[in-house]
Amino acid sequence: MRRPKPKRVFSSRRPGSTRTFALVTIFFIFALVLAPPIQHYFNQRAQINALQAQVNDDRAALEAARLELMRWQDPEYVKAQARERLHFVMPGERQYIVTGTPDGEPEVVANKVADQLEDGSPWYTRMIASITQVTGEK
């Protein structure tokens, strides 16, 4: 006698859904495990790049300082700087300093306090008026 085949009971699940769920769960756990080290890797790469840029800038500044030091070791450069910055002159030379504006017109300075006082007032009156005028404006 043959046994009757058991009837299949159809569930609401598909047969592949358990495998899909397991695969998605494995990928999710894999992502959770790998995300922090990957984040640390990219943070460290950004820090390394920033430090390398800083080292390159420091090297450029060091090279500029070396060039400046080499210039200052030249006696002619030192003389030129002394003439330009400190207005030194060599023995027997004359130095002329031109004042005024570059276009040749004399510079006019407006003095509000002096314009307000009368011409015959004593010097101390002008001084006191200028002090009170300046402190009053602040």
The first five atom37 places (N, CA, C, CB, O) and aatype in JSON, in Angstrom:
{
  "aatype": [12, 1, 1, 14, 11, 14, 11, 1, 19, 13, 15, 15, 1, 1, 14, 7, 15, 16, 1, 16, 13, 0, 10, 19, 16, 9, 13, 13, 9, 13, 0, 10, 19, 10, 0, 14, 14, 9, 5, 8, 18, 13, 2, 5, 1, 0, 5, 9, 2, 0, 10, 5, 0, 5, 19, 2, 3, 3, 1, 0, 0, 10, 6, 0, 0, 1, 10, 6, 10, 12, 1, 17, 5, 3, 14, 6, 18, 19, 11, 0, 5, 0, 1, 6, 1, 10, 8, 13, 19, 12, 14, 7, 6, 1, 5, 18, 9, 19, 16, 7, 16, 14, 3, 7, 6, 14, 6, 19, 19, 0, 2, 11, 19, 0, 3, 5, 10, 6, 3, 7, 15, 14, 17, 18, 16, 1, 12, 9, 0, 15, 9, 16, 5, 19, 16, 7, 6, 11],
  "atom_mask": [
    [1, 1, 1, 1, 1],
    [1, 1, 1, 1, 1],
    [1, 1, 1, 1, 1],
    [1, 1, 1, 1, 1],
    [1, 1, 1, 1, 1],
    [1, 1, 1, 1, 1],
    [1, 1, 1, 1, 1],
    [1, 1, 1, 1, 1],
    [1, 1, 1, 1, 1],
    [1, 1, 1, 1, 1],
    [1, 1, 1, 1, 1],
    [1, 1, 1, 1, 1],
    [1, 1, 1, 1, 1],
    [1, 1, 1, 1, 1],
    [1, 1, 1, 1, 1],
    [1, 1, 1, 0, 1],
    [1, 1, 1, 1, 1],
    [1, 1, 1, 1, 1],
    [1, 1, 1, 1, 1],
    [1, 1, 1, 1, 1],
    [1, 1, 1, 1, 1],
    [1, 1, 1, 1, 1],
    [1, 1, 1, 1, 1],
    [1, 1, 1, 1, 1],
    [1, 1, 1, 1, 1],
    [1, 1, 1, 1, 1],
    [1, 1, 1, 1, 1],
    [1, 1, 1, 1, 1],
    [1, 1, 1, 1, 1],
    [1, 1, 1, 1, 1],
    [1, 1, 1, 1, 1],
    [1, 1, 1, 1, 1],
    [1, 1, 1, 1, 1],
    [1, 1, 1, 1, 1],
    [1, 1, 1, 1, 1],
    [1, 1, 1, 1, 1],
    [1, 1, 1, 1, 1],
    [1, 1, 1, 1, 1],
    [1, 1, 1, 1, 1],
    [1, 1, 1, 1, 1],
    [1, 1, 1, 1, 1],
    [1, 1, 1, 1, 1],
    [1, 1, 1, 1, 1],
    [1, 1, 1, 1, 1],
    [1, 1, 1, 1, 1],
    [1, 1, 1, 1, 1],
    [1, 1, 1, 1, 1],
    [1, 1, 1, 1, 1],
    [1, 1, 1, 1, 1],
    [1, 1, 1, 1, 1],
    [1, 1, 1, 1, 1],
    [1, 1, 1, 1, 1],
    [1, 1, 1, 1, 1],
    [1, 1, 1, 1, 1],
    [1, 1, 1, 1, 1],
    [1, 1, 1, 1, 1],
    [1, 1, 1, 1, 1],
    [1, 1, 1, 1, 1],
    [1, 1, 1, 1, 1],
    [1, 1, 1, 1, 1],
    [1, 1, 1, 1, 1],
    [1, 1, 1, 1, 1],
    [1, 1, 1, 1, 1],
    [1, 1, 1, 1, 1],
    [1, 1, 1, 1, 1],
    [1, 1, 1, 1, 1],
    [1, 1, 1, 1, 1],
    [1, 1, 1, 1, 1],
    [1, 1, 1, 1, 1],
    [1, 1, 1, 1, 1],
    [1, 1, 1, 1, 1],
    [1, 1, 1, 1, 1],
    [1, 1, 1, 1, 1],
    [1, 1, 1, 1, 1],
    [1, 1, 1, 1, 1],
    [1, 1, 1, 1, 1],
    [1, 1, 1, 1, 1],
    [1, 1, 1, 1, 1],
    [1, 1, 1, 1, 1],
    [1, 1, 1, 1, 1],
    [1, 1, 1, 1, 1],
    [1, 1, 1, 1, 1],
    [1, 1, 1, 1, 1],
    [1, 1, 1, 1, 1],
    [1, 1, 1, 1, 1],
    [1, 1, 1, 1, 1],
    [1, 1, 1, 1, 1],
    [1, 1, 1, 1, 1],
    [1, 1, 1, 1, 1],
    [1, 1, 1, 1, 1],
    [1, 1, 1, 1, 1],
    [1, 1, 1, 0, 1],
    [1, 1, 1, 1, 1],
    [1, 1, 1, 1, 1],
    [1, 1, 1, 1, 1],
    [1, 1, 1, 1, 1],
    [1, 1, 1, 1, 1],
    [1, 1, 1, 1, 1],
    [1, 1, 1, 1, 1],
    [1, 1, 1, 0, 1],
    [1, 1, 1, 1, 1],
    [1, 1, 1, 1, 1],
    [1, 1, 1, 1, 1],
    [1, 1, 1, 0, 1],
    [1, 1, 1, 1, 1],
    [1, 1, 1, 1, 1],
    [1, 1, 1, 1, 1],
    [1, 1, 1, 1, 1],
    [1, 1, 1, 1, 1],
    [1, 1, 1, 1, 1],
    [1, 1, 1, 1, 1],
    [1, 1, 1, 1, 1],
    [1, 1, 1, 1, 1],
    [1, 1, 1, 1, 1],
    [1, 1, 1, 1, 1],
    [1, 1, 1, 1, 1],
    [1, 1, 1, 1, 1],
    [1, 1, 1, 1, 1],
    [1, 1, 1, 1, 1],
    [1, 1, 1, 0, 1],
    [1, 1, 1, 1, 1],
    [1, 1, 1, 1, 1],
    [1, 1, 1, 1, 1],
    [1, 1, 1, 1, 1],
    [1, 1, 1, 1, 1],
    [1, 1, 1, 1, 1],
    [1, 1, 1, 1, 1],
    [1, 1, 1, 1, 1],
    [1, 1, 1, 1, 1],
    [1, 1, 1, 1, 1],
    [1, 1, 1, 1, 1],
    [1, 1, 1, 1, 1],
    [1, 1, 1, 1, 1],
    [1, 1, 1, 1, 1],
    [1, 1, 1, 1, 1],
    [1, 1, 1, 0, 1],
    [1, 1, 1, 1, 1],
    [1, 1, 1, 1, 1]
  ],
  "atom_positions": [
    [[0.8, -1.15, 0.0], [0.0, 0.0, 0.0], [0.86, 1.24, 0.0], [-0.92, -0.02, 1.15], [1.89, 1.39, 0.66]],
    [[0.36, 2.03, -0.75], [1.09, 3.3, -0.89], [0.59, 4.29, 0.11], [0.97, 3.86, -2.3], [-0.6, 4.39, 0.42]],
    [[1.51, 5.0, 0.57], [1.13, 6.04, 1.53], [0.78, 7.29, 0.77], [2.27, 6.31, 2.56], [1.44, 7.66, -0.21]],
    [[-0.25, 7.91, 1.22], [-0.6, 9.15, 0.51], [0.43, 10.25, 0.83], [-2.03, 9.63, 0.9], [0.97, 10.33, 1.93]],
    [[0.66, 11.04, -0.15], [1.62, 12.14, 0.03], [1.03, 13.16, 0.99], [1.97, 12.81, -1.34], [-0.15, 13.52, 0.89]],
    [[1.85, 13.62, 1.9], [1.31, 14.65, 2.81], [1.07, 15.95, 2.06], [2.27, 14.89, 4.0], [1.82, 16.31, 1.15]],
    [[0.06, 16.6, 2.43], [-0.26, 17.87, 1.79], [0.7, 18.93, 2.29], [-1.73, 18.28, 2.08], [1.05, 19.02, 3.46]],
    [[1.1, 19.7, 1.33], [1.99, 20.79, 1.71], [1.19, 21.95, 2.26], [2.85, 21.24, 0.52], [0.15, 22.34, 1.73]],
    [[1.72, 22.47, 3.33], [1.07, 23.62, 3.91], [1.87, 24.82, 3.44], [0.99, 23.54, 5.49], [3.07, 24.92, 3.69]],
    [[1.19, 25.72, 2.76], [1.88, 26.91, 2.25], [1.89, 27.99, 3.32], [1.2, 27.44, 0.96], [0.86, 28.38, 3.85]],
    [[3.09, 28.44, 3.61], [3.2, 29.51, 4.59], [3.26, 30.84, 3.85], [4.45, 29.32, 5.5], [3.41, 30.89, 2.62]],
    [[3.15, 31.9, 4.61], [3.18, 33.22, 3.99], [4.6, 33.6, 3.58], [2.6, 34.28, 4.94], [4.8, 34.56, 2.84]],
    [[5.58, 32.86, 4.06], [6.96, 33.13, 3.71], [7.32, 32.4, 2.43], [7.89, 32.72, 4.83], [6.83, 31.33, 2.1]],
    [[8.23, 33.08, 1.74], [8.76, 32.41, 0.56], [9.95, 31.59, 1.02], [9.17, 33.43, -0.55], [10.53, 31.87, 2.07]],
    [[10.32, 30.59, 0.26], [11.41, 29.73, 0.71], [12.74, 30.46, 0.77], [11.53, 28.54, -0.19], [13.57, 30.08, 1.61]],
    [[13.01, 31.47, -0.05], [14.3, 32.15, -0.06], [14.38, 33.31, 0.91], [0.0, 0.0, 0.0], [15.45, 33.89, 1.06]],
    [[13.32, 33.65, 1.58], [13.33, 34.83, 2.45], [14.21, 34.62, 3.68], [11.92, 35.17, 2.88], [14.78, 35.59, 4.17]],
    [[14.34, 33.43, 4.18], [15.19, 33.17, 5.34], [16.65, 33.36, 4.96], [14.96, 31.74, 5.88], [17.43, 33.93, 5.72]],
    [[17.03, 32.88, 3.79], [18.4, 33.09, 3.32], [18.69, 34.56, 3.09], [18.65, 32.3, 2.05], [19.77, 35.05, 3.44]],
    [[17.74, 35.27, 2.51], [17.92, 36.7, 2.27], [18.07, 37.45, 3.59], [16.74, 37.26, 1.46], [18.93, 38.32, 3.72]],
    [[17.23, 37.11, 4.56], [17.32, 37.75, 5.86], [18.67, 37.47, 6.52], [16.18, 37.28, 6.77], [19.26, 38.37, 7.11]],
    [[19.15, 36.26, 6.42], [20.45, 35.9, 7.01], [21.57, 36.66, 6.3], [20.68, 34.37, 6.91], [22.5, 37.15, 6.95]],
    [[21.49, 36.75, 5.0], [22.51, 37.47, 4.24], [22.52, 38.97, 4.58], [22.29, 37.28, 2.74], [23.59, 39.56, 4.75]],
    [[21.35, 39.57, 4.68], [21.25, 40.98, 5.05], [21.78, 41.19, 6.46], [19.8, 41.48, 4.93], [22.46, 42.18, 6.71]],
    [[21.48, 40.29, 7.36], [21.96, 40.4, 8.74], [23.48, 40.3, 8.78], [21.33, 39.29, 9.62], [24.13, 41.05, 9.52]],
    [[24.05, 39.4, 8.0], [25.51, 39.26, 7.97], [26.15, 40.54, 7.42], [25.94, 38.05, 7.11], [27.14, 41.03, 7.97]],
    [[25.59, 41.09, 6.35], [26.13, 42.34, 5.8], [25.99, 43.5, 6.79], [25.42, 42.69, 4.49], [26.89, 44.35, 6.88]],
    [[24.89, 43.54, 7.51], [24.68, 44.6, 8.49], [25.72, 44.5, 9.62], [23.25, 44.52, 9.07], [26.3, 45.51, 10.02]],
    [[25.94, 43.29, 10.12], [26.94, 43.09, 11.17], [28.33, 43.41, 10.63], [26.89, 41.64, 11.71], [29.15, 44.01, 11.33]],
    [[28.6, 43.01, 9.4], [29.88, 43.3, 8.75], [30.1, 44.81, 8.66], [29.94, 42.67, 7.35], [31.2, 45.3, 8.92]],
    [[29.05, 45.55, 8.29], [29.15, 47.02, 8.2], [29.37, 47.65, 9.58], [27.88, 47.61, 7.54], [30.14, 48.59, 9.72]],
    [[28.68, 47.13, 10.59], [28.86, 47.66, 11.94], [30.27, 47.4, 12.47], [27.83, 47.03, 12.89], [30.83, 48.23, 13.2]],
    [[30.83, 46.28, 12.11], [32.17, 45.95, 12.58], [33.22, 46.78, 11.84], [32.46, 44.44, 12.4], [34.2, 47.21, 12.46]],
    [[33.04, 47.01, 10.55], [34.05, 47.7, 9.76], [33.92, 49.23, 9.75], [34.0, 47.21, 8.37], [34.89, 49.91, 9.41]],
    [[32.78, 49.78, 10.09], [32.58, 51.23, 10.0], [33.53, 52.03, 10.9], [31.15, 51.56, 10.37], [34.14, 52.97, 10.4]],
    [[33.69, 51.71, 12.18], [34.61, 52.52, 13.0], [36.06, 52.5, 12.53], [34.55, 52.05, 14.42], [36.68, 53.56, 12.48]],
    [[36.63, 51.33, 12.19], [38.01, 51.38, 11.7], [38.16, 52.16, 10.39], [38.52, 49.97, 11.5], [39.17, 52.84, 10.18]],
    [[37.18, 52.07, 9.53], [37.25, 52.83, 8.28], [37.18, 54.32, 8.57], [36.11, 52.41, 7.31], [37.89, 55.12, 7.96]],
    [[36.31, 54.7, 9.5], [36.21, 56.11, 9.88], [37.52, 56.6, 10.48], [35.06, 56.33, 10.87], [37.98, 57.69, 10.15]],
    [[38.13, 55.8, 11.35], [39.42, 56.17, 11.94], [40.5, 56.28, 10.86], [39.84, 55.15, 12.99], [41.35, 57.17, 10.92]],
    [[40.45, 55.39, 9.89], [41.43, 55.43, 8.8], [41.33, 56.76, 8.05], [41.22, 54.26, 7.84], [42.35, 57.4, 7.8]],
    [[40.12, 57.16, 7.68], [39.96, 58.41, 6.93], [40.3, 59.63, 7.78], [38.53, 58.53, 6.41], [40.85, 60.61, 7.26]],
    [[39.99, 59.59, 9.08], [40.37, 60.7, 9.96], [41.89, 60.81, 10.05], [39.76, 60.51, 11.36], [42.45, 61.91, 10.01]],
    [[42.56, 59.67, 10.18], [44.02, 59.69, 10.26], [44.65, 60.14, 8.95], [44.54, 58.31, 10.64], [45.66, 60.83, 8.96]],
    [[44.06, 59.75, 7.82], [44.58, 60.2, 6.53], [44.45, 61.73, 6.4], [43.83, 59.49, 5.36], [45.34, 62.4, 5.87]],
    [[43.33, 62.27, 6.89], [43.15, 63.73, 6.85], [44.17, 64.42, 7.74], [41.71, 64.11, 7.28], [44.72, 65.46, 7.37]],
    [[44.43, 63.86, 8.92], [45.43, 64.43, 9.81], [46.83, 64.35, 9.2], [45.42, 63.72, 11.16], [47.61, 65.3, 9.3]],
    [[47.13, 63.24, 8.56], [48.44, 63.09, 7.92], [48.6, 64.11, 6.8], [48.62, 61.66, 7.37], [49.66, 64.72, 6.67]],
    [[47.56, 64.29, 6.0], [47.63, 65.27, 4.91], [47.81, 66.69, 5.45], [46.37, 65.2, 4.04], [48.56, 67.48, 4.88]],
    [[47.12, 67.01, 6.54], [47.26, 68.34, 7.13], [48.68, 68.54, 7.68], [46.23, 68.56, 8.26], [49.26, 69.61, 7.52]],
    [[49.21, 67.53, 8.32], [50.57, 67.63, 8.86], [51.61, 67.71, 7.75], [50.87, 66.43, 9.76], [52.6, 68.43, 7.88]],
    [[51.39, 66.99, 6.66], [52.32, 67.08, 5.54], [52.29, 68.47, 4.91], [51.98, 66.03, 4.48], [53.33, 69.0, 4.53]],
    [[51.1, 69.07, 4.82], [51.01, 70.44, 4.3], [51.72, 71.41, 5.23], [49.53, 70.86, 4.12], [52.4, 72.33, 4.77]],
    [[51.57, 71.21, 6.54], [52.25, 72.08, 7.5], [53.76, 71.93, 7.41], [51.78, 71.77, 8.92], [54.5, 72.91, 7.48]],
    [[54.23, 70.69, 7.24], [55.67, 70.45, 7.09], [56.19, 71.13, 5.83], [55.97, 68.94, 7.06], [57.27, 71.72, 5.84]],
    [[55.43, 71.04, 4.74], [55.85, 71.71, 3.5], [55.91, 73.22, 3.67], [54.89, 71.36, 2.36], [56.84, 73.86, 3.17]],
    [[54.93, 73.8, 4.37], [54.94, 75.24, 4.63], [56.14, 75.62, 5.5], [53.63, 75.68, 5.3], [56.79, 76.64, 5.26]],
    [[56.42, 74.79, 6.51], [57.56, 75.07, 7.39], [58.88, 74.97, 6.63], [57.56, 74.1, 8.57], [59.8, 75.76, 6.87]],
    [[58.97, 74.01, 5.73], [60.19, 73.9, 4.92], [60.38, 75.11, 4.02], [60.15, 72.62, 4.07], [61.5, 75.6, 3.86]],
    [[59.28, 75.6, 3.45], [59.37, 76.79, 2.6], [59.8, 78.0, 3.44], [58.01, 77.07, 1.91], [60.61, 78.81, 2.99]],
    [[59.25, 78.13, 4.65], [59.64, 79.23, 5.52], [61.1, 79.11, 5.94], [58.74, 79.29, 6.76], [61.81, 80.11, 6.03]],
    [[61.54, 77.9, 6.19], [62.94, 77.67, 6.55], [63.86, 78.05, 5.39], [63.17, 76.21, 6.96], [64.92, 78.65, 5.6]],
    [[63.47, 77.69, 4.18], [64.29, 78.03, 3.02], [64.34, 79.55, 2.82], [63.74, 77.35, 1.75], [65.39, 80.1, 2.47]],
    [[63.21, 80.21, 3.04], [63.2, 81.68, 2.93], [64.09, 82.31, 3.99], [61.76, 82.23, 3.06], [64.79, 83.29, 3.72]],
    [[64.09, 81.75, 5.2], [64.95, 82.28, 6.27], [66.43, 82.04, 5.95], [64.58, 81.63, 7.62], [67.28, 82.87, 6.25]],
    [[66.72, 80.9, 5.33], [68.11, 80.63, 4.94], [68.57, 81.63, 3.88], [68.26, 79.2, 4.41], [69.7, 82.12, 3.94]],
    [[67.71, 81.91, 2.91], [68.06, 82.89, 1.88], [68.28, 84.28, 2.49], [66.97, 82.96, 0.8], [69.2, 85.0, 2.11]],
    [[67.41, 84.64, 3.44], [67.55, 85.93, 4.12], [68.87, 85.98, 4.9], [66.35, 86.19, 5.07], [69.56, 87.01, 4.9]],
    [[69.23, 84.9, 5.55], [70.48, 84.84, 6.28], [71.68, 84.98, 5.34], [70.57, 83.53, 7.07], [72.66, 85.65, 5.66]],
    [[71.59, 84.33, 4.19], [72.67, 84.44, 3.22], [72.81, 85.88, 2.72], [72.43, 83.49, 2.03], [73.92, 86.36, 2.5]],
    [[71.66, 86.57, 2.54], [71.71, 87.97, 2.12], [72.39, 88.83, 3.17], [70.29, 88.51, 1.84], [73.19, 89.71, 2.85]],
    [[72.07, 88.57, 4.44], [72.64, 89.4, 5.51], [74.13, 89.12, 5.72], [71.89, 89.15, 6.81], [74.81, 89.91, 6.38]],
    [[74.64, 88.04, 5.19], [76.07, 87.77, 5.3], [76.87, 88.54, 4.25], [76.33, 86.29, 5.15], [78.1, 88.6, 4.33]],
    [[76.19, 89.12, 3.28], [76.85, 89.92, 2.26], [77.03, 91.35, 2.79], [76.02, 89.92, 0.93], [76.04, 91.99, 3.15]],
    [[78.27, 91.89, 2.85], [78.49, 93.23, 3.39], [77.79, 94.32, 2.58], [79.97, 93.52, 3.45], [77.38, 95.34, 3.15]],
    [[77.66, 94.15, 1.29], [76.98, 95.16, 0.47], [75.49, 95.23, 0.8], [77.18, 94.86, -1.03], [74.9, 96.32, 0.81]],
    [[74.89, 94.1, 1.06], [73.48, 94.08, 1.44], [73.28, 94.77, 2.79], [72.94, 92.64, 1.49], [72.31, 95.5, 2.98]],
    [[74.2, 94.53, 3.72], [74.11, 95.17, 5.04], [74.23, 96.68, 4.89], [75.22, 94.62, 6.0], [73.5, 97.43, 5.54]],
    [[75.16, 97.15, 4.05], [75.3, 98.6, 3.82], [74.03, 99.18, 3.21], [76.5, 98.89, 2.9], [73.57, 100.24, 3.62]],
    [[73.47, 98.48, 2.23], [72.25, 98.97, 1.58], [71.09, 99.05, 2.58], [71.86, 98.06, 0.4], [70.32, 100.01, 2.56]],
    [[70.98, 98.05, 3.44], [69.9, 98.07, 4.44], [70.12, 99.17, 5.47], [69.81, 96.72, 5.14], [69.16, 99.8, 5.9]],
    [[71.37, 99.4, 5.86], [71.66, 100.47, 6.81], [71.32, 101.83, 6.2], [73.14, 100.42, 7.24], [70.8, 102.7, 6.89]],
    [[71.62, 102.0, 4.94], [71.27, 103.27, 4.28], [69.76, 103.44, 4.19], [71.89, 103.32, 2.87], [69.23, 104.52, 4.47]],
    [[69.07, 102.38, 3.8], [67.63, 102.47, 3.58], [66.84, 102.57, 4.89], [67.15, 101.28, 2.79], [66.0, 103.45, 5.04]],
    [[67.12, 101.67, 5.81], [66.33, 101.6, 7.03], [66.75, 102.6, 8.1], [66.41, 100.22, 7.6], [65.9, 103.19, 8.76]],
    [[68.05, 102.8, 8.26], [68.55, 103.63, 9.35], [69.06, 104.99, 8.89], [69.65, 102.91, 10.07], [69.49, 105.81, 9.7]],
    [[69.01, 105.22, 7.59], [69.45, 106.5, 6.99], [70.92, 106.77, 7.3], [68.58, 107.66, 7.52], [71.3, 107.91, 7.56]],
    [[71.75, 105.73, 7.27], [73.18, 105.91, 7.45], [73.8, 106.43, 6.16], [73.85, 104.58, 7.88], [73.29, 106.17, 5.07]],
    [[74.89, 107.16, 6.29], [75.64, 107.63, 5.13], [77.11, 107.29, 5.34], [75.44, 109.17, 4.9], [77.58, 107.17, 6.47]],
    [[77.81, 107.13, 4.25], [79.24, 106.86, 4.31], [79.97, 108.17, 4.57], [79.74, 106.19, 3.0], [79.45, 109.24, 4.25]],
    [[81.16, 108.11, 5.14], [81.92, 109.34, 5.39], [82.14, 110.12, 4.09], [83.27, 109.02, 6.05], [82.53, 109.55, 3.07]],
    [[81.87, 111.42, 4.13], [82.04, 112.28, 2.97], [80.77, 112.4, 2.12], [0.0, 0.0, 0.0], [80.75, 113.2, 1.19]],
    [[79.73, 111.65, 2.42], [78.49, 111.73, 1.66], [77.51, 112.65, 2.39], [77.86, 110.32, 1.45], [77.62, 112.87, 3.59]],
    [[76.56, 113.17, 1.63], [75.48, 113.97, 2.21], [74.17, 113.25, 1.95], [75.45, 115.42, 1.61], [73.95, 112.63, 0.91]],
    [[73.32, 113.36, 2.92], [72.03, 112.7, 2.77], [70.94, 113.77, 2.73], [71.78, 111.69, 3.91], [70.92, 114.69, 3.54]],
    [[70.04, 113.61, 1.79], [68.91, 114.51, 1.68], [67.64, 113.7, 1.87], [68.91, 115.25, 0.3], [67.44, 112.67, 1.23]],
    [[66.79, 114.18, 2.76], [65.51, 113.52, 3.0], [64.42, 114.49, 2.53], [65.32, 113.13, 4.52], [64.3, 115.6, 3.04]],
    [[63.65, 114.04, 1.57], [62.59, 114.86, 1.01], [61.3, 114.53, 1.74], [62.45, 114.63, -0.53], [60.91, 113.37, 1.84]],
    [[60.65, 115.56, 2.24], [59.38, 115.36, 2.92], [58.27, 115.93, 2.08], [59.4, 116.01, 4.32], [58.51, 116.72, 1.17]],
    [[57.07, 115.53, 2.37], [55.91, 116.01, 1.62], [55.21, 114.84, 0.94], [0.0, 0.0, 0.0], [55.5, 113.67, 1.21]],
    [[54.3, 115.18, 0.09], [53.56, 114.14, -0.61], [54.29, 113.74, -1.88], [52.13, 114.63, -0.94], [55.11, 114.51, -2.39]],
    [[54.02, 112.57, -2.4], [54.73, 112.1, -3.59], [54.49, 112.96, -4.84], [54.33, 110.69, -3.87], [55.36, 113.03, -5.71]],
    [[53.35, 113.6, -4.94], [53.08, 114.39, -6.14], [53.7, 115.79, -6.09], [51.58, 114.51, -6.34], [53.55, 116.56, -7.04]],
    [[54.39, 116.12, -5.02], [55.12, 117.38, -4.95], [54.37, 118.51, -4.27], [0.0, 0.0, 0.0], [54.97, 119.54, -3.96]],
    [[53.11, 118.36, -4.03], [52.35, 119.41, -3.35], [52.55, 119.29, -1.85], [50.85, 119.34, -3.71], [52.64, 118.17, -1.33]],
    [[52.64, 120.42, -1.13], [52.82, 120.33, 0.32], [51.58, 119.74, 0.98], [53.13, 121.72, 0.91], [50.45, 119.96, 0.55]],
    [[51.84, 118.99, 2.03], [50.75, 118.34, 2.75], [50.09, 119.35, 3.68], [51.27, 117.12, 3.54], [50.76, 120.05, 4.44]],
    [[48.77, 119.42, 3.62], [48.03, 120.35, 4.44], [47.36, 119.56, 5.55], [46.98, 121.15, 3.6], [46.59, 118.63, 5.3]],
    [[47.67, 119.94, 6.79], [47.1, 119.26, 7.95], [46.06, 120.2, 8.56], [48.2, 118.86, 8.99], [46.37, 121.34, 8.91]],
    [[44.86, 119.71, 8.7], [43.79, 120.52, 9.28], [43.86, 120.42, 10.8], [42.39, 120.08, 8.77], [43.93, 119.32, 11.35]],
    [[43.86, 121.57, 11.46], [43.88, 121.6, 12.91], [42.59, 122.25, 13.37], [45.14, 122.36, 13.45], [42.47, 123.47, 13.36]],
    [[41.63, 121.45, 13.77], [40.31, 121.96, 14.14], [40.38, 122.87, 15.36], [39.36, 120.8, 14.41], [39.7, 123.9, 15.42]],
    [[41.2, 122.51, 16.34], [41.26, 123.28, 17.58], [41.88, 124.65, 17.32], [42.07, 122.52, 18.65], [41.36, 125.66, 17.8]],
    [[42.96, 124.69, 16.57], [43.62, 125.96, 16.3], [42.74, 126.87, 15.46], [44.95, 125.73, 15.59], [42.81, 128.09, 15.61]],
    [[41.93, 126.32, 14.6], [41.05, 127.14, 13.78], [39.92, 127.77, 14.61], [40.45, 126.3, 12.64], [39.41, 128.82, 14.25]],
    [[39.55, 127.13, 15.69], [38.46, 127.64, 16.51], [38.91, 128.74, 17.48], [37.84, 126.51, 17.29], [38.08, 129.53, 17.94]],
    [[40.19, 128.81, 17.79], [40.68, 129.8, 18.75], [41.07, 131.09, 18.03], [41.89, 129.25, 19.54], [41.41, 131.09, 16.85]],
    [[41.01, 132.15, 18.77], [41.42, 133.42, 18.18], [42.94, 133.51, 18.13], [40.84, 134.61, 18.97], [43.62, 132.82, 18.89]],
    [[43.47, 134.34, 17.26], [44.91, 134.38, 17.01], [45.73, 134.95, 18.17], [45.17, 135.2, 15.79], [46.87, 134.52, 18.36]],
    [[45.21, 135.86, 18.94], [45.99, 136.5, 19.98], [46.01, 135.77, 21.3], [0.0, 0.0, 0.0], [46.55, 136.32, 22.27]],
    [[45.47, 134.58, 21.41], [45.41, 133.89, 22.7], [46.77, 133.28, 23.04], [44.32, 132.79, 22.68], [47.53, 132.91, 22.14]],
    [[47.1, 133.18, 24.35], [48.4, 132.64, 24.77], [48.51, 131.14, 24.44], [48.61, 132.88, 26.28], [47.51, 130.46, 24.19]],
    [[49.74, 130.66, 24.46], [50.01, 129.28, 24.07], [49.36, 128.28, 25.0], [51.48, 129.05, 24.03], [48.91, 127.22, 24.54]],
    [[49.3, 128.58, 26.3], [48.73, 127.63, 27.25], [47.23, 127.49, 27.05], [49.04, 128.06, 28.67], [46.67, 126.43, 27.33]],
    [[46.57, 128.54, 26.59], [45.13, 128.45, 26.31], [44.9, 127.48, 25.15], [44.55, 129.85, 25.99], [43.98, 126.66, 25.17]],
    [[45.75, 127.6, 24.14], [45.65, 126.69, 22.99], [45.9, 125.23, 23.43], [46.65, 127.11, 21.89], [45.22, 124.31, 22.98]],
    [[46.91, 125.05, 24.31], [47.23, 123.7, 24.75], [46.07, 123.1, 25.54], [48.51, 123.71, 25.61], [45.69, 121.95, 25.3]],
    [[45.5, 123.86, 26.48], [44.38, 123.35, 27.28], [43.17, 123.08, 26.4], [44.02, 124.36, 28.4], [42.46, 122.1, 26.61]],
    [[42.93, 123.95, 25.43], [41.8, 123.75, 24.53], [41.99, 122.49, 23.69], [41.61, 124.98, 23.62], [41.03, 121.76, 23.43]],
    [[43.21, 122.24, 23.25], [43.44, 121.04, 22.44], [43.29, 119.77, 23.27], [44.83, 121.08, 21.81], [42.8, 118.76, 22.77]],
    [[43.7, 119.83, 24.55], [43.55, 118.65, 25.41], [42.09, 118.37, 25.68], [44.3, 118.85, 26.72], [41.65, 117.23, 25.59]],
    [[41.35, 119.41, 26.02], [39.91, 119.2, 26.3], [39.18, 118.81, 25.04], [39.27, 120.47, 26.91], [38.22, 118.04, 25.11]],
    [[39.59, 119.31, 23.9], [38.95, 118.95, 22.63], [39.18, 117.48, 22.31], [39.48, 119.83, 21.49], [38.25, 116.79, 21.9]],
    [[40.41, 117.0, 22.49], [40.76, 115.61, 22.17], [40.08, 114.66, 23.14], [42.27, 115.41, 22.21], [39.53, 113.64, 22.72]],
    [[40.1, 114.96, 24.44], [39.47, 114.06, 25.4], [37.95, 114.11, 25.3], [39.91, 114.41, 26.8], [37.29, 113.12, 25.62]],
    [[37.41, 115.2, 24.87], [35.97, 115.3, 24.71], [35.45, 114.51, 23.52], [0.0, 0.0, 0.0], [34.29, 114.09, 23.53]],
    [[36.29, 114.29, 22.48], [35.84, 113.56, 21.28], [35.78, 112.06, 21.53], [36.77, 113.86, 20.11], [35.01, 111.37, 20.86]],
    [[36.56, 111.55, 22.44], [36.59, 110.1, 22.68], [35.4, 109.7, 23.42], [37.82, 109.67, 23.42], [35.24, 108.52, 23.72]]
  ]
}
